[in-house]
Amino acid sequence: CYVSGVPAETTEEQITKIRGWVDKGFTRIKLALGFGVQQDAETIRKVREAFGDTIELFVDAHWAYTTDEAVALARHFEKYNVGFMECAINAEDIYSQAALPSAVDIPIALGEEYRTRYHFKERILQRAFDLAQPDIGRLGITEGHRVVNLCDAFGLAVAPYIGAGLAVYTAATLHVAAASPNLRVVEYQPTQMAISEQYFTPSIQPVAGAYAIPQTPGL
């Protein structure tokens, strides 16, 4: 799994927080950005220089950019080995989305915005993403599994998104993830998990960068 967001007032504070996660064995980090091309590029430069290649680094751009801006930003990210850039362009603008992956050399991720396999199918056929992020909490387990299989048929990996939800949301996501042959990585929301923990027996709090799937039955 990857640690998601790492909110902070400054890049220096983010670096301190990331170092805390690295000390706990987490080596995959996604930063919540979308503050402008130059600021986002500078943030990634500083974080990469602080940690070198000891961590995998991902970016959530929060639909903040035009196609040209997204291309320019992705080219900055290429220099710093960013593992994927998520949600860079307006979620409904399929044609602008489709222009991005072929123009850059880092994986482009989409998916939390979509609610059926048909939304994914349209974008797969337009080659609008390299990595799918199905939101199992909103797709549901059955439709989510259909999305996973559809992506697998096209040779696309999945990285299930975990957003604003609690125990059942997370558990359902892990069920689907564990059954996905094309799984890349799963999101980990630390503040959300801290609230959810009271509902889990046994705990599914990830340790050293990975979830351990419980052996007890079902959700």
N, C-alpha and C positions, 0 to 999 in steps of 0.2 A: 504494500500500500504506500501511498504518498501522503505526507502531511499537507493539508490544504489551507491556503490563505496566508498564514503568518502575518496578521495585521500588526502594524506598527506606525508610529508617527514619522520615523526617519528610516533610511536604509541602514544606518548604523545600528538602530534598535532591532531591525529585522535580522541583521547578521548575528547579533547576540542571541536572539531567539532561535535562529536556525542552529547555531552552535549547541544550544541546549538540546535540540532534537537529535543532532548528530551524536552527542554524548550518550543518548539513550538508544543508539543503534539505528536511527531512521536516516536513510541516505537518499530519499526521494522527496523533493519539496516542490510544491506549486505555489507561486506567488500570485496574489490578486492584484492585478495592475489595471491599465486602462486610463492612465493619467496624462497621456500625450506621448508622442513618438520619442522625443528626446529624453523625457523623464524616465519612461519605461526602459529605454535602451541603457541609460546611465545606471539604473537600479540593477539590471542584470549584469552589467559590466562589474560593478562593485561586488556583487554577491559571488560571481564566478571567480574574481580575483582573490576574494577572501578564502574560498574553499577549493580552488583548483578543480580537478576532475574527481574529487572524492564524493561528490553528490550528483544525482540526476536532478536537473532543474527544468521545471515546467512553468508555463505562464497562462493565466486566465486573463484575457483582454476585455472581457465584459462588453462585447458588442460596441466598442467605443470608436471604431475606425472605418474610414472609407477604404475602398479596395487599394488605392494608391498608398495610403498611409499604412495599411496592413502589410503590403509588400515591402515597403521601406523598413518597417519595424522588424519583420521576419528576417530581412537581410542583415540587420544588426544582430539578431539572435543567432544567426548561423555562425557568426564568429565565436560565439560563446557556448556552442554545443547545447542549445536548448532542445529538450526532448520532444516537446510539442507546444504549439500555441493554440489555445482554446478560444472559441467564440469571439473572433476578431471583428466580424462584420455583422450588420443587421440580420437578425435571425430569419426574417422573411424574404430576404433578397437573395434568392437561390442563384441567380445569374452572376451577381457580384461574388458570392461565395465560391462559385465554380471557377472563377478566374484566379483564385489565390493559390491552391496547391501546385498547379503547374508552373507558377511563376517563382516559387521559392524552394529551398532545399531542406526545410525542416517539416516534420509532420504537422498537419492541420487537423484539429479535433473539433467535432460538433456532436450535439445530441441531447443535452439536457433540456433543450427547448421543445422537443418533439414528442408527440403523444401517441403515434401509431407507427406501424412498420411502413406505411405508405409515405410518411414524411421522410423516413430514411431512404426508402427506395428511390424517390425522386432525386435525392441528393447523391446517392450512389451512382445513378445513371448519368448525372451531370459531373461526376468525379469531383464533388465539392468538398470532400474530406478524405483524410488518410486513416483516421482513428475515430471510432464511434464511441460516444459516451451516453449509452442509454440510461435513462432515469427510471429505475425499476419501481420506485415509490409512486410514480405517476403513470408509467406504462402499465404496471401490474406485472406479475410473474409470467403469465402466459404470453402476453404481447411482448414483454421484454425478451423472453426466450426466442420468440419468432424473430425479433430484431437481431439477436446474436447469431442465429442460424443464417439469416439473410446476409449479414456481413461476412460470415465465414464462407459462404458460397462465392463471394466476390474477393476473397483473400484479404479481408480487412480485419484488423484486430479490434478488440473492444476494451474500454476502460470505464466500467460503470461509474456513473455520477451519483454522489450522495449529497443531497442538498438539505433544506430545512425540514427535517423530520426526525423522529426519534426511534424507539426500539424496533418496531415492526419494519419500518422503512429500511433500517440498516441490516436486519436479519434477512429480509427478503432479498436484498441486494447481494448478500454473501451467498445465499442459496443459488441464485442465478450465476454468479461469478464462478462458483465452484464447479458448475456444470457447463462452463463455456470453454470449448477447445481452443478458442482464439483469444483468450484472456491476456491482456497486457499488464494491467495494474488496476487497483481499486482505490477510490478516494477514502481519506480518513479525516473527519472533522472533529478535532479534539474537544472543542467546547460542547458540541452536540453530544459526543460520546460520554462526556462527564455527566450530563443530565440523564442520558439513557441507561447508564450503568445500573441504576437501581432496579431496572426491569429485567435484567439479564441474569439467568442462572443456567450454566456458569457464565462468567464474564466473557465477552468477546473483545475486550480492549486489546488492540494490537500491541505486540511486544517486539522490540528490535526490528521494526519496519515491516511486520507481517501479521495478518490475522491468522489465528488458528481456528479452523472451522469446528464448532462443537459437534460431538458425537451423539448428542441427544436428538430425539425425533423432531422434525419440523420446526416451524416458527416458535 
